[in-house]
């Protein structure tokens, strides 16, 4: 998909008539890039950087899965992952190409947009530790507000440390071949990594919770982190 090398760029020669079409005068040329996508875009791609980036990453791929994997790799390569630095949920995800850095939610929103620009439905997928789907359970450790999940054994990547502890983590879900596939463009992997520690300490122990949005409510639990 993406860039048919034998047709790019498409050169259009323009002419103008000053006498109602009786004669024509050369008026220059424009060189235009042709994009070939998997399906009709789900978002408006007119003059949109999303289409350019998605097609550049997925150049040569002919399947939705292959295209999604290449887009995941491209975002991981181009955008530095820093769990503490965000462009904000109200910003256009394409702003990441200006800042060059973002947190997991920014990466997930960007990948969702790029997938939609080539006809693959994508969305941010959040997961956290909570005692219900309506709660995030944070722990407090000596006055410090700790995260709800931890990935013990996960290596450092960009601005994320070894054994990262997160308040939540966001990845990208995608509808591919009748199934939902998950991609983590923050780490450049094609899966949903499951945390192995959740904020415990209250009568209803925190477990893995997930959804397309974070809950509005939180529990704060005093706990001595073993790490």
N, C-alpha and C positions, 0 to 999 in steps of 0.2 A: 504494500500500500504506500501511499504518501507521495513520492516523487517519481513519476515516470521519466526516467533520465532522457529518453529520446524525444520528449516533448517540452522540456523545460530549458530555458524560459520560453513561453509563447510570445512571439513578437507580433504586435499589431501595428500595421502601418496606417496612419490616419491621413485623411484628405478632407479638404473643405471646399465647398462650392460657394461662390459669390454671385452666381447668376441663376439660382434656382435649379441647379443640377445639370446645366448645359455643359459646364466644364469644371474640372476639379484640379486643386492645387495640393501638392504634398504638404502635410502639416506635422511631419515628424513621426516618431514611433515610440511605443512603450513596450517594455519587456515585463511580462506577467508570469508569475509562478502558477502552475496547475497543481491542485491537490486532489488526490484520489483517496477517498475515505471508505471505511467498511460499510457504513450505512448513513442514512440521513442524520446530520448533527442534531442533537437534542437541545442545544443552545444556539443562540444567534452568533454566528461566527464572522459576520461582516466586519472587515477591518480588524479582526481580533487576533491578538498575539497567541491565543490559545491554540488556534488551528495550526499556526506555523510551528509552535513548539511540539505539539503532539505528533504532527507529521514528520518533523525532523527526527524526533526520538524513534518513531516506529517505522522509519524508512525501510522498505523491503519486506515488512511483515505482511502476511496474508490472512492471519487468523486473529480473532479478538484476544485470545490468551497471549499470543506472542506480542501483539501490539501493547497490551497492558503491562507485560513484563518489561518491555523496552522503555515505556513511559516511566515506570517505577524506577528503573535504573537511571534514567536521565535526570529525574528530579533529585535523586540521591546524589548524583555527581555534581549537579549545578548549584544546588541549594544547601548551604551549611545547616546542619541540624543543631539547634541549641534549645533545650527544654525551657530555658528562662527568657527567651527572646521571641516575641510574637508581633505580627503586623496587626493583630486584632481581628475578631470575627466579622466586623463590619466592613473591612477593607476588601477590595478586589484581590483574589488570590494571586493574580498576575503581578501584583506589587512585589512579590518575592523575587522576581527577576531584577528589580531595582535594588532591593535591600541585600539580596544574596544570603539571607539567613532567616530562619523561622523555627517555630516549635512544631510539635507533631500535628496539631490541629491545622496549622497553616499548610503543611505538606499534604495532609489528607484532603483538604479542600481544593488545593491546586490540582492534585491528581484527578479528583472527581470532575473538575472542570475540563481538563484536557481529554479525559475519556469521553465526556459528553460531546466534545467538539468533533469527534470522529465517529459518533453514533453508538457508543457503548454507555449504558446507564451506570453511573457511579455516584457514590455518596460517602460522606464521612461516617465512620463507625467508631463509636466510643466504647471503652470498657474501663471498669473501676472496681474497687472493693467496696461492698456495701452489704447491709443486712437485709436490703430489699432493693427492688429496681427503682424505688423512689428515694433512695438515700445513698450518699457517699459517706463512708466511714473513715475519717481521718484519725490518726493517733497524735497525741501530744506527748512529747518526750522532753522533760526538764524545761518546760515552757516553750519548746519549739514545736510548731505545727508540722507534723510529719505527713507523708503521703498515704494514699490508700492502697497502693500496690507496689510490689518490688519484684524485680527480675534478677534473682540471685543466679549468678553464673553467666550472665550476658556481658559480653565484652564492651569496652569503650568504643564510641563511635562519634566522630566530630566533637560536639560539646557535651555529649552525654557520657557520664562516668561509667566505670565498671560497676556491676551490680546496681543498676539505676533504681531509685525509688521515685515513683511518680504519683502525683495527685490523681492523674488519669492518663490514659494513652489513647491516641486517635490514629486509626488506620483508614484505608479506603476499601469499601465494599464495591463489587462490580457484578452486574448481571451478565454472565458469560455462558453461552451454550446451555441455557436453561437452568443454570445453577448460580449460586453466589460464591464468588472467589474473593479472597482477601489479599491485600497488598499493603506493605508497610514502606512507603517512600522515604520515611525518616531514616530507616536503616537499609533500604534497598533490598528487601526480602519479599518473597511472594507467599506469605503466610501470616496468620495471626499467632504471634507468640503468646503463650499463656503465662501469666504471672505465677510465681510459686510462693508468694507471701501476700497476705491481706491483713489490713488493720484489724486486729482482734481486740478483745478486752471488755466486751459488754455481753449481756445475756444472749443476744442473737448474733452469733459470730459472723463476721463479714465473709462473703464469698464473692466469686466472680459475677459481676453484673455487666450488662452490655445493652446498647441500643443506639439509635440514630441521634440522640441528644443526651446531654448530661442532666441529671436530676437537679431540682432546685433546692433540695434539703440535704443537710449534713448532720452527722453525729461526730462528736469530738470525744475521743477516748484516751484517758491517761494510760500510757503503756511504756515499758522499757524495751526499746528496740534491741534485739540480740546482735545487731550488726554495728 
